[in-house]
Amino acid sequence: MEKLTGKEEEVMEKIWEIGPCAPKDVVAEYEDLKPHVNTIATMFQSLERKGYLTHEPKGRGYIYSAIIPQEHYGRGKFSSFVNRYFGNSYMNVVSALVQDQKISKEELMEFLEELKNRK
């Protein structure tokens, strides 16, 4: 997957949230300081070039749909995060979560028990 800019990622999040849409639909999702529809349309084209969107004609315009599921994108971002900040070690991530008390030892033990039972 080609990397997205912060603004492209913001637009993709709105597309994932509302489903197949036109640039004007994404503009409507912004509360204050709405971007111009042409700015969003340009981002749609960039997202399509990068392989995140596809489009089909509808009336005088196009409806765009996500090709990459949000979960797939999130997993890629998480993998990059683990690589960059935790030396590509998922055990270091789990250790940090336990040390920072984001996951209790009991929860971790429950999870390990669930993993054993899956096999």
Phi and psi restraints in degrees (value plus and minus 20) as a CYANA .aco file:
   2 GLU   PHI     -95.9   -55.9
   2 GLU   PSI     121.5   161.5
   3 LYS   PHI     -87.0   -47.0
   3 LYS   PSI     123.1   163.1
   4 LEU   PHI    -120.7   -80.7
   4 LEU   PSI     128.9   168.9
   5 THR   PHI     -94.0   -54.0
   5 THR   PSI     148.1   188.1
   6 GLY   PHI     -78.8   -38.8
   6 GLY   PSI     -62.5   -22.5
   7 LYS   PHI     -89.1   -49.1
   7 LYS   PSI     -59.7   -19.7
   8 GLU   PHI     -82.3   -42.3
   8 GLU   PSI     -61.5   -21.5
   9 GLU   PHI     -83.5   -43.5
   9 GLU   PSI     -60.3   -20.3
  10 GLU   PHI     -80.6   -40.6
  10 GLU   PSI     -63.4   -23.4
  11 VAL   PHI     -87.0   -47.0
  11 VAL   PSI     -62.6   -22.6
  12 MET   PHI     -80.6   -40.6
  12 MET   PSI     -59.7   -19.7
  13 GLU   PHI     -80.7   -40.7
  13 GLU   PSI     -58.9   -18.9
  14 LYS   PHI     -88.6   -48.6
  14 LYS   PSI     -58.8   -18.8
  15 ILE   PHI     -84.5   -44.5
  15 ILE   PSI     -64.7   -24.7
  16 TRP   PHI     -80.3   -40.3
  16 TRP   PSI     -56.2   -16.2
  17 GLU   PHI     -90.0   -50.0
  17 GLU   PSI     -63.3   -23.3
  18 ILE   PHI    -117.2   -77.2
  18 ILE   PSI     -35.0     5.0
  19 GLY   PHI      65.7   105.7
  19 GLY   PSI    -184.5  -144.5
  20 PRO   PHI     -71.2   -31.2
  20 PRO   PSI     111.8   151.8
  21 CYS   PHI    -179.9  -139.9
  21 CYS   PSI     153.5   193.5
  22 ALA   PHI    -127.9   -87.9
  22 ALA   PSI     142.6   182.6
  23 PRO   PHI     -72.4   -32.4
  23 PRO   PSI     -57.7   -17.7
  24 LYS   PHI     -83.7   -43.7
  24 LYS   PSI     -50.0   -10.0
  25 ASP   PHI     -87.2   -47.2
  25 ASP   PSI     -57.4   -17.4
  26 VAL   PHI     -90.1   -50.1
  26 VAL   PSI     -62.1   -22.1
  27 VAL   PHI     -76.7   -36.7
  27 VAL   PSI     -60.8   -20.8
  28 ALA   PHI     -83.6   -43.6
  28 ALA   PSI     -41.3    -1.3
  29 GLU   PHI     -95.8   -55.8
  29 GLU   PSI     -39.6     0.4
  30 TYR   PHI     -98.4   -58.4
  30 TYR   PSI     118.7   158.7
  31 GLU   PHI    -103.9   -63.9
  31 GLU   PSI     -81.6   -41.6
  32 ASP   PHI    -136.0   -96.0
  32 ASP   PSI     138.7   178.7
  33 LEU   PHI      28.0    68.0
  33 LEU   PSI      37.6    77.6
  34 LYS   PHI     -83.2   -43.2
  34 LYS   PSI     114.1   154.1
  35 PRO   PHI     -90.5   -50.5
  35 PRO   PSI     137.6   177.6
  36 HIS   PHI     -89.7   -49.7
  36 HIS   PSI     124.5   164.5
  37 VAL   PHI     -78.5   -38.5
  37 VAL   PSI     -52.9   -12.9
  38 ASN   PHI     -86.5   -46.5
  38 ASN   PSI     -54.9   -14.9
  39 THR   PHI     -84.0   -44.0
  39 THR   PSI     -64.9   -24.9
  40 ILE   PHI     -87.0   -47.0
  40 ILE   PSI     -59.8   -19.8
  41 ALA   PHI     -80.4   -40.4
  41 ALA   PSI     -60.0   -20.0
  42 THR   PHI     -84.1   -44.1
  42 THR   PSI     -60.0   -20.0
  43 MET   PHI     -85.6   -45.6
  43 MET   PSI     -59.1   -19.1
  44 PHE   PHI     -77.5   -37.5
  44 PHE   PSI     -63.6   -23.6
  45 GLN   PHI     -83.8   -43.8
  45 GLN   PSI     -61.5   -21.5
  46 SER   PHI     -84.1   -44.1
  46 SER   PSI     -62.9   -22.9
  47 LEU   PHI     -84.3   -44.3
  47 LEU   PSI     -54.6   -14.6
  48 GLU   PHI     -89.2   -49.2
  48 GLU   PSI     -62.3   -22.3
  49 ARG   PHI     -80.9   -40.9
  49 ARG   PSI     -56.2   -16.2
  50 LYS   PHI    -100.9   -60.9
  50 LYS   PSI     -24.1    15.9
  51 GLY   PHI      70.9   110.9
  51 GLY   PSI      -4.8    35.2
  52 TYR   PHI    -113.7   -73.7
  52 TYR   PSI     -44.7    -4.7
  53 LEU   PHI    -148.1  -108.1
  53 LEU   PSI     138.5   178.5
  54 THR   PHI    -153.4  -113.4
  54 THR   PSI     144.0   184.0
  55 HIS   PHI    -159.0  -119.0
  55 HIS   PSI     140.5   180.5
  56 GLU   PHI    -160.8  -120.8
  56 GLU   PSI     126.1   166.1
  57 PRO   PHI     -85.6   -45.6
  57 PRO   PSI     122.3   162.3
  58 LYS   PHI    -169.1  -129.1
  58 LYS   PSI      94.4   134.4
  59 GLY   PHI      41.8    81.8
  59 GLY   PSI    -148.8  -108.8
  60 ARG   PHI    -113.1   -73.1
  60 ARG   PSI     -16.7    23.3
  61 GLY   PHI    -152.4  -112.4
  61 GLY   PSI    -172.6  -132.6
  62 TYR   PHI    -153.6  -113.6
  62 TYR   PSI     131.9   171.9
  63 ILE   PHI    -131.5   -91.5
  63 ILE   PSI     109.6   149.6
  64 TYR   PHI    -125.2   -85.2
  64 TYR   PSI     124.1   164.1
  65 SER   PHI    -151.2  -111.2
  65 SER   PSI     125.5   165.5
  66 ALA   PHI     -90.9   -50.9
  66 ALA   PSI     117.2   157.2
  67 ILE   PHI    -115.3   -75.3
  67 ILE   PSI     -60.3   -20.3
  68 ILE   PHI    -110.0   -70.0
  68 ILE   PSI     100.6   140.6
  69 PRO   PHI     -86.5   -46.5
  69 PRO   PSI     128.4   168.4
  70 GLN   PHI     -77.5   -37.5
  70 GLN   PSI     -60.8   -20.8
  71 GLU   PHI     -82.8   -42.8
  71 GLU   PSI     -59.9   -19.9
  72 HIS   PHI     -83.4   -43.4
  72 HIS   PSI     -64.0   -24.0
  73 TYR   PHI     -83.0   -43.0
  73 TYR   PSI     -64.3   -24.3
  74 GLY   PHI     -81.0   -41.0
  74 GLY   PSI     -59.7   -19.7
  75 ARG   PHI     -83.7   -43.7
  75 ARG   PSI     -59.4   -19.4
  76 GLY   PHI     -84.7   -44.7
  76 GLY   PSI     -61.5   -21.5
  77 LYS   PHI     -84.9   -44.9
  77 LYS   PSI     -60.8   -20.8
  78 PHE   PHI     -84.4   -44.4
  78 PHE   PSI     -62.3   -22.3
  79 SER   PHI     -80.3   -40.3
  79 SER   PSI     -63.5   -23.5
  80 SER   PHI     -83.0   -43.0
  80 SER   PSI     -61.3   -21.3
  81 PHE   PHI     -81.0   -41.0
  81 PHE   PSI     -67.1   -27.1
  82 VAL   PHI     -82.6   -42.6
  82 VAL   PSI     -62.7   -22.7
  83 ASN   PHI     -82.6   -42.6
  83 ASN   PSI     -65.5   -25.5
  84 ARG   PHI     -93.1   -53.1
  84 ARG   PSI     -63.1   -23.1
  85 TYR   PHI    -125.8   -85.8
  85 TYR   PSI     -32.8     7.2
  86 PHE   PHI    -149.0  -109.0
  86 PHE   PSI       4.1    44.1
  87 GLY   PHI      38.6    78.6
  87 GLY   PSI      12.9    52.9
  88 ASN   PHI      39.2    79.2
  88 ASN   PSI       8.1    48.1
  89 SER   PHI    -134.5   -94.5
  89 SER   PSI      92.6   132.6
  90 TYR   PHI     -89.9   -49.9
  90 TYR   PSI     -46.5    -6.5
  91 MET   PHI     -84.5   -44.5
  91 MET   PSI     -56.3   -16.3
  92 ASN   PHI     -84.9   -44.9
  92 ASN   PSI     -54.9   -14.9
  93 VAL   PHI     -85.5   -45.5
  93 VAL   PSI     -69.0   -29.0
  94 VAL   PHI     -81.2   -41.2
  94 VAL   PSI     -63.3   -23.3
  95 SER   PHI     -79.9   -39.9
  95 SER   PSI     -64.0   -24.0
  96 ALA   PHI     -83.8   -43.8
  96 ALA   PSI     -60.0   -20.0
  97 LEU   PHI     -84.0   -44.0
  97 LEU   PSI     -59.3   -19.3
  98 VAL   PHI     -89.9   -49.9
  98 VAL   PSI     -66.4   -26.4
  99 GLN   PHI     -81.1   -41.1
  99 GLN   PSI     -58.3   -18.3
 100 ASP   PHI    -104.8   -64.8
 100 ASP   PSI     -13.7    26.3
 101 GLN   PHI      38.4    78.4
 101 GLN   PSI      14.2    54.2
 102 LYS   PHI    -104.9   -64.9
 102 LYS   PSI     -45.2    -5.2
 103 ILE   PHI    -152.5  -112.5
 103 ILE   PSI     111.3   151.3
 104 SER   PHI    -100.1   -60.1
 104 SER   PSI     139.9   179.9
 105 LYS   PHI     -81.7   -41.7
 105 LYS   PSI     -55.4   -15.4
 106 GLU   PHI     -83.7   -43.7
 106 GLU   PSI     -64.1   -24.1
 107 GLU   PHI     -82.0   -42.0
 107 GLU   PSI     -60.5   -20.5
 108 LEU   PHI     -84.3   -44.3
 108 LEU   PSI     -62.0   -22.0
 109 MET   PHI     -85.5   -45.5
 109 MET   PSI     -59.9   -19.9
 110 GLU   PHI     -79.8   -39.8
 110 GLU   PSI     -63.7   -23.7
 111 PHE   PHI     -82.9   -42.9
 111 PHE   PSI     -63.7   -23.7
 112 LEU   PHI     -82.8   -42.8
 112 LEU   PSI     -57.9   -17.9
 113 GLU   PHI     -84.4   -44.4
 113 GLU   PSI     -61.8   -21.8
 114 GLU   PHI     -80.6   -40.6
 114 GLU   PSI     -61.2   -21.2
 115 LEU   PHI     -82.6   -42.6
 115 LEU   PSI     -62.3   -22.3
 116 LYS   PHI     -80.1   -40.1
 116 LYS   PSI     -63.0   -23.0
 117 ASN   PHI     -90.2   -50.2
 117 ASN   PSI     -41.1    -1.1
 118 ARG   PHI     -91.9   -51.9
 118 ARG   PSI     -47.8    -7.8
